[in-house]
Each structure stands twice: as structure tokens, then as C-alpha cells.
Amino acid sequence: MFSGKSLLITGGTGSFGKQYIRTLLDEYKPARLIVYSRDELKQFEMQQEFNDPCMRYFIGDVRDRERLSQAMQGVEYVIHAAALKQVPAAEYNPMECIKTNVHGAENVIQAALENNVEKVIALSTDKAANPINLYGATKLASDKLFVAANNMAGGKQTKFAVVRYGNVVKSRGSVVPFFQKLIDEGKDSLPITDAAMTRFWITLQDGVDFVLKNFQRMYGGEIFVPKIPSARIVDLATAMAPQLKQEIIGIRPGEKIHEIMCPADDSHLTLEFEDHFVLQPSITFVSRPNDFDTNGLGEKGKPVVQGFEYNSGTNAHFLTVEEILEYNRIAGV
């Protein structure tokens, strides 16, 4: 699907972007792979690792619509991964978070429409479901923008969808490298925000593969949610450092005990497939029927029961300590 095509990723120097680029170069022969991000040092460092002739590096911010539109010329597929993601930072710098996560999403949509991009997938987060922090609220707003953009397309071919998933093992800013840093420094304990805390858990490669497959599944307007396991934070700490004490320090500003990816209030819109869920749009599209029971790959879904909620605290699959160690090994921890 991607061989001979031009693809662009916003925020492409992040953990997801690097694995996404690596996967595309290993499995396909794209015409152009464009990394669009604002950090020149990270781009310079990334160029040392990824210097295939198809690679292009654009310095730019998603807040800059004109630069985005320039970068998307001739592009067929876009992944929007750029975001301000740190929950406490968003609480203390709300306007900056809104400028990047909401206005930036609007700019990506407009640039894609201006360039008649074929398909756009925006990366979301479990924190966008029933949000209690500003980061989650801005990502919910972003999700709504990308879903509604399918009506804005008019006669253009551009289709927009969203992928929502949970914590990525070893991604920048996640708890795994934070714990590892404390262990390497010889600390005598690991800080635990709450003993009951759980999170959805996914490897970076699984996240990349899920996003790439959804380019084939999507019609436009879906929010794709993978079926993934949960992990208890205390089990993670035990897996990584069984010899260390665990110190309860209390939750951070804007933090939840458990995360949700499919809210109960959206159960009437939720379809269950073999390995994922789809949240159908609540609005009516003028360009196509609101029928998502069968996706672009021919996979068939069925409605969930009313009141169904996909919650990290009540998930059917919890990782054991041994499974957490295996996830960490795959992630290179």
C-alpha cells in the first residue's frame, strides 16, 4: 500500500515517529518519507540513523499552517503524531497545549484538504475519553475535529480517522524509562502514585502496526481502539526492581487511577472487531453512509452491549510480572 507513495508524519522525531519510519523502510519502498517537526537537533540526530534517499526533513511547527501546507505538497498519507503530551505541563501551560493540540490539529486538516491528501490518521490517547485533565480535553477536541473534517472535505478525496491507544512501553516521558533511570542511579525506592493505578499497555511496534493497518481499514470518521492488556503500576515496579521498596506519593495534577478508551456513554456507537474496537461518529456524514460494520479489509464488527466500557481497571487481560518483563525486553529496557 505504501510503496511508491509519499508519506508525512508530524512530530516525526518522537518515539513513534522513529519506529514508524524504521518499519516503513524495512517493509515498503516509499517514494518520500517526510519528517515534519520543530526540533532541529532531534532531526539532525535522526538523519544520522535514517538517511535513505527517500527521507525528507522539514523544520516546522503544526501551529504554522502555511509551512504545513508546503510540506504536504504531493503527499498521499499523513500521520499526525505531534502534540504536547505531558499531563502536568499542560495543566500549568494550558494555552500552549491548546495552541499545539487543538489549533495544530485544525492546521493539519486544512493543509491536508488544500493538498488533496488521500488519507490522514491522527494519533490520540486514552486520556481523551472522559477527560479530567487539559491534555485529554485538547485531544478529545482534536479527535472531534478530525472526525468532522470528513464533512469539510466536500468533493475532495481526503479521508480522516483517529487511532486511540494507551501507554507505550519505553516511549519518551513514560514511566518505564523513569523507573529505569531511578534504578540505574541506585535509588532505594520507586515512587508509586497510587497502589491501585492501572494503565493500558502496548509496545511501540504494535502501535505502529495498528496505525498502518488502519490506513487499509478506514473509510473516514472512525476512532480505532486496539484490544491490548492492562498493567498494574505496582506490578511494573515489582517486575523492574523487586528488591526496591515502593513509596506511595499520591497522584499528580490531572491524573486518573484508571484509563478509559471506550466510554460507556459511547457504547451505542462502539463496534467490536476481533482485535480492536471502532467508535463510530456521532454526526451524520453527507458524503457516505454511517455504516462501519464492515471495514476496508472486509472485517466485520458487531455492536457492544449498552453501557459497555473499555477500562484499564476492568480489562479482561492483565499482564503478569513475567509478561511485563517480556514487554520490557521487547522494548529494549
Helices and strands as residue ranges (DSSP letters): E 6-10, H 15-27, E 32-37, H 40-49, E 55-59, H 65-71, E 77-80, H 87-92, H 94-98, I 99-103, H 104-114, E 119-123, G 126-128, H 134-152, E 159-163, E 167-168, H 175-184, E 189-192, E 198-202, H 204-217, E 223-226, E 230-232, H 233-240, E 245-248, E 260-262, G 264-269, E 270-272, E 276-279, E 302-303, E 310-311, H 321-331
